[in-house]
Every structure is written in structure tokens, then in C-alpha cells.
């Protein structure tokens, strides 16, 4: 993120289920745990900017309890806890707004000022959802393979676990770079 000068959010792209747009993975005492923000029924032609968050379940409290359990003993959890809770407990209507709020919190903390823009595609632009989902998976796998080890709360139990949410690194290291093997 520190190297980014521009971030483009494709808000007119089709919403693709089971992607990072509404889920992240944290590491708790039992291993990796997916946290999923429930969305109201999304059809196959729904745009990302139109996806509404569902509040039928108390997912916010469940997620915050899971995060507290997983990271309560991490070095930076209490520093970021209130800021993060304030974002999660707001009842955003749209998933894109929740994602932007979390991203803004990270940018503010690290005094990053990339230009963020919402890209609206023309009606003639076609993005194949299957290709988009596969590209996202490939990109995330590529990032995880380049990830350097850093201290994690449960590293004595699981070793280093890569591919987790940015929250893992934030709560464990305050995003400081670590170059040493654990």
C-alpha cells in the first residue's frame, strides 16, 4: 500500500460472490477463520456499488468478538481497537462504503495520500466474472507468496500463516516491515 499513488475502485463492475469484497481471513486459536460480511441477495448481474449489507444477523458483534479473541493479546490491538470498532459498528448501507471506510482508516494511520477514485465503466464494458474471480485469486496467491514472515499471536501453534487479512499485520506489527524468519 505504501507504494500506491493511485487506487481505483471499479464500482460498476459486477459483484462476484465469494471474493475479498465481503470477506477476510484472520488467525485465531483454532487456525484461519473467515469473517464474512453478509449481503442482501445479490443477483448475478448486480454491480459492486449496488450491493447492500445485510443486518439480519448480528455479524458486527460476532466479528468484533472473533477479532478480540484472535488479537486481544497482540501488541497493537488496543491501539486500533476503537477506531476499527467505530467503522464496523456503523450501519453502512453499501458494501463499497464499508470497504472504503476501512481503507481510509489505514491510509490516515500511515499518512498515505493515494488518489482514490471510483471508476464507472461504460455500459459496453464487459468483464467476465469467472476471469475476474480467477485473476483476483491469482493476485492474492502472488501477494501471499511474496509476504515476509512477521510475528503472529499464534505462531507457536501454527507457524507463520500467510494470506491473512491486513488486520493480522496491523494488530501484530503496526505494519512495520519484518525481514527475519521466525
N, C-alpha and C positions, 0 to 999 in steps of 0.2 A: 504494500500500500504506500510506503514511503516514497517509492519511485514513481508513483502515478501523478501525472499532471492533468489528465482528463479522465473522467469516468462518465460513461454513457449508459443510461438505463433505457433499455428498449421496452418501453411501456406498452407499445402497440403490438408487441409480439404475442403469439398465442401462449396462454398459460399451459404449462406442461406439468402434469401431476407427477408426484414422487421425485421432485428435484429440490435443490437447495433453496428455492424461493420460499418454502414454508417449513423447512426442517433443518436441524443441525444435530451434530453428534457431540456429546460430552462424555467424559470418562468418570464413572462412579465406582463404588466399591465392588460392583458385580461385573464391571467391564464397560465397553462402549454402550451408550444409551442414546437413542434417537428421541429428540424433542420435536414434536410436530405441531405447528400452529394450524388448528382446524379451519378449513374454509367452507363457506357455504357452497352448495353444489355448484361445481364448475363444469360446464359442458366442454366438449372438445373444440369448440370454436371461440371460447371466451378469451379475451385479451387480458394480459397480466394486470393492466391498470384497472380492470373491472372486477377483479377477484376480491370478494368481501370476506373478512374474517368472521368466523362463527363463534358466538359466545354462549352457545347452549350448554357447554361443559365448562367447568372452572379450570380451563387449561392454564391460565396465567398463574394461579396459586400452585398448581401441580408442577409447572415448570420451575417456578421460583424455589419451591421446596427441593426439587431434584438438584438444582444448581447449588443451593445452600448445602445440601448433603454432600455433593461431589467436591465443592470448592471451599467450604467453610473453614478448612484448615490451611488453605493456600495463602501465600504471603500477601497477595493484593486483593483478595476477595472483599474485605471490609472497606477498602478504599473505593471500589467501584460499585459495591452492592446497591447503595441508594440511587445512584444515577441510573443504573440498569433497571432496577425495580420501577422507578418512575416512568420509564419508557414502556416497559411491559404492562404495567397496570393501567396505562391509558387505553381507552377503548377506541382504537383506530378503526375506522370503517373498512379501509382497504389495506391489503397486504403490502402493497408497494409503500404505503406511508409508514408502516411499522419498520420495514427494511431500511427505508431512508433515515428514519429517526435513529436506529442503531448505528448506521454508518456515520451519521453526523456526530454522534457521541464519540466515536473513535477518532474521527478527524479533528474534533475540537480538542480532545485529550492530547493528541500528538501534534497539534498546531499545523496540521496539514490543510492546505487550501487548494485541493484539485478542483478544477472546474467540473461541477456535476451538471449534467443536462439530461433531460428526458427526451429520448428520440422517438418521434412518432413516425412510423413507416407509412408509406403511401398505400392506398388500397390495392395497388398492383403488386406489392412486395409479397412474395410467398416464401415462408420459412417452413421447411418440413420438420414437424415436431420430433420425429424419430431421429433425424440427423442432429437437430438441436440438442436433444437429450444425450445422444452419444457423444457429441462434441463437449458437452459440459462434463460428462463422466471422464472423458479422456483428459480434459484440462485439470480436473481435480486430482486425478491419479498422477499426472505430471507434477503438480504442485506438491503433493504428498511425498513423491519420490525425491524431491529436492529439499525437503524440510529437514532442518538440522535438529538434532536432539536438544531438548531443554528439560529442566526439572519438572516433573509432574507429581501430583499428590500421590497417585497410586503406582508410581514407577517401581517400587519394591515388589509389588504384587504382579504387575503386568509387563514390566519393562517399559520402554518408550513406545507409546501408541501414536502413530501419525494419522493425519487426515481428520483431526477433530476440529470442532468449531474454533473460531478465533477467540472465543471466550476462554478456552483452555489456556491458551498462551497468555492472554491478558491477565487472568487471575493468578497464574503461576509465575509469570516473569515480568509483568508490566510491559511486555513486548520488547524487552531487552534482547539483543542478539546473543545466542549461545553457540559457541563453536566446538565445545568439548563433548566427547562421548560420555554418556552416563555409565 
